[in-house]
Structures are given as structure tokens and as C-alpha cells.
Amino acid sequence: MNIEKNYKELNNDEMDKIRKFIIDKSKILKEYEHKEIFKIIKKHNINFTENKNGVFINLNKLSNNILMEINSFIIYCVNNKDLFKIENNKRENIKKIIKENFIQEDFNVQKEKFISEPIINVSEGIKYNKENEIDQNELYYAENFINIP
């Protein structure tokens, strides 16, 4: 079944409903979506009028194929917005459930317990507290007891 043939077989009342849908839904589209519709218009070399209020076309002069291409794009945009709202609501519900059901614990670390651990400063690298430095006397004694055969 050829899709283009189906577009040509649509009667005037059905095409008028599609034109009305395009006009109504184009009011809720964002600027970037309007630009995409304009790309469709330019791709098909459709005459348009432009002034300070925007770009205007006569939908009555467009072929059914072009109207259906614009209609399909608008349906895509509307469906994406609906899906985004649904996904965003799911995320917000998950955040709400987490906040309500899990106790927020205080994870403050007591510094006294970790004196022997290295201090990590991202800009300077790893540093150790003075308590972790090697005693020079221990190093001296270790070197003196080395037997070389």
C-alpha cells in the first residue's frame, strides 16, 4: 500500500481537519520546531511571505504530501512533549518516594579516626600528615644492618 496514494485519496474535509490541526498545534510549538517546519517548506520550494511578525504560508495551496509531512512532524513534536512530561513526572515521583521513605543520615566523618590516612587535595595531589612521616633514625638503623656478601 502506497502512503502517498492514501494522501491523495483524502477528501477536502479531511484535509481541512489536517490544516486546522497544523494551525492549532503550531501555536504551542517552540521556535526551533517552527524552524524545522520552515525547513520543510523551503525544501519543497513553497512560496511564503515574511514580515516582522513572522513567516506566513497559504496552507490551501500546499499539496497533500507536504501537508502530511508537516502534520507528521507536528504529531512527532506533540508526542515527544507528552513523553517528556510523563518521564519527568515519573522522576519527580521517584524523588518524592525516596525523600519520604528513606531517612537522610548525617554522614559527617570524625577526623580523629583517620589521622593516619592520606589527605587528598585535588589541586595538590596526595599529602600525608606529619604523623605518617618515616622516622629518620629508623631509616638509619635499617641501613646500618645490611650485610653485603
N, C-alpha and C positions, 0 to 999 in steps of 0.2 A: 504494500500500500504506500503510495507516494504522499508525503506530507504536504508538499507544495500543491498538489492537486486538491487536497482537502481544503486548503486555504482559499483556493479559487472557487470552490463549491459553496462557501459560506454565503448566505444571503445578506442583503443590505442591513436588515435588523440586527443580525448577529455581529456584523462588522461595526455597526453603530454602538453596540454594547461594548465592544472591544475599544473603540475610540473613547467612549466615556470612561471606561476603566483606566485607560492610559492617562487621561486628563486628571481624573480624581487621584490616582496613586502618585502621579508625578509631583503633586503638591507636598507629599510627605518625604520625598527623596532628598538626599543630601546633594551638595554641589558636585562632588565627584561622580555621583550617579547620573546627574544631569549631563555632565561632560561625556560620560560613556554613551548616553543616548545620542548626544550630538555627534559622536564619532560614527555611530550607525548611520545617522542622517548624511554626514559627509561622505561616508563610504559608498553610498548609493547615489551621490551627486544630486541630492534633493535641494531645490531652491528654498531659501529661508530668508527671513527678514531679521535684521539685528538693529537694536537701538539701546539706549541707556537702561531700559527695563529688562533686556534680555534678548534671547533668540526666539523667533516665532516661526512656526511652520503650519501649513494647512494640512491637517490630518485627512481631510476628504480627498486630497489629491495623491495620497500615498497608495501604493499597491498593497494588496492583502499580505503579500510576503513580507514587506517592510514593516507593516503594522504588527504582524505576528512576531517578527524579530524583536521589535521594541517591547511588545507585550510580554514576550518570554523573558526578556531582561528584567522588566519591572517585577514580574512574578518571582524571579530569582532573588531580586533585592528584598522584596517583602518577606519571602520565606527565610532568607538569611537573618533579617532583623528579628523575626519571630523566634527562630532557633537560638539566636544570641540572647534574647530575653529569657527563654526557657533555661538555657545553660547558666545564665547569670543568677536566676532565681534558685537553681539547684545549689550553686556555690554559696549563696547567701544563707540558704537553709542549712547547709553543712557547717558553715561558720557558726551559726546560731546554736546548732546542736552541740558542737564542740564546746562553746562557751558555757552552755547550760549544764552539760553533763560531766565535764572534767574540771577538777579543782586546779586552779592555777597555783602551782607551787613556787615558793621563793627559792631560787637556785643560787643564792649568794654563797660564794666559796670562802671559807675562812683561810686567810693567807698563812696562818701559823702552821697549818698542817702540811703545806707544800713548800717549805723553805728550801729543801734540797732539790726541788725541781727547777729546771732552767726557766728563765724569764724570756718569753718570746716577744720581741718588738719587731713588727713587720718592717719598719723602715731601717732598723739597725741590725737585724738578724737575731741569733740566739745569744743570750748573755747568761752567765751564771752568777749566783750570789757569791760573796766572798767566802762564805762558809763552805763552798764546794771547791775552793782552790786547793791544789796539792801543796802539802807542807814541804817546803824546800829541804828540810832536814831529812824527811823520809826518802826523798829522791836521792840525796847524797849518800845515805846509808845503803840504799839498794845498789847504787853504782859501785861502792867500795867492795861489796862482797861478790862480785862477778869474777869467776875464775876462767882465765883464758888458757887453754891447753897448748 
